[in-house]
């Protein structure tokens, strides 16, 4: 459905309202995935709700991958890598991101 009408994904994203979640950009890509949406959310629970709604409404399989700006990984940055690892394990159940290969 999304490959036949890529605008469908954009329209569905625009219709989803989950707190302060905001779609920053959406790209059609080559490789393992068909589309990548960059979404800003206040927490992992908000993006999980957004992803679930997007998957159901657009008929897509969604892989959610939290991202951290590289600058925050530098020594003295304000992120503890152990906290990030724990967060990723909690979000995916095993620390690995799930995804759907491109059709």
Residue pairs with C-beta under 8 A, 6 or more apart in sequence:
1 8
1 58
1 59
2 8
2 9
2 34
2 35
2 58
2 59
2 60
3 34
3 103
6 28
6 35
8 58
9 26
9 35
9 37
9 54
9 58
9 60
10 26
12 54
12 57
12 58
13 23
13 26
13 37
13 54
13 58
14 23
15 57
16 50
16 53
16 54
16 57
18 41
18 46
18 49
18 50
18 53
19 41
19 42
19 46
20 41
20 42
20 46
21 39
21 40
21 41
21 42
21 46
21 47
21 49
21 50
22 39
22 40
22 41
23 37
23 38
23 39
24 38
24 39
24 40
25 37
25 38
26 35
26 36
26 37
26 38
27 35
27 36
27 37
28 34
28 35
29 35
29 36
30 102
31 102
32 99
32 101
32 102
33 63
33 99
33 100
33 101
33 102
34 102
34 103
35 60
37 54
39 47
39 50
41 47
41 50
44 66
44 87
44 90
44 91
47 64
47 66
48 64
48 91
51 62
51 64
52 62
54 60
54 62
55 61
55 62
60 100
61 99
61 100
63 97
63 98
63 99
63 100
64 91
64 97
65 97
66 84
66 87
66 88
66 91
68 79
68 84
71 77
72 78
72 79
73 79
73 81
85 95
88 95
88 97
89 95
92 98
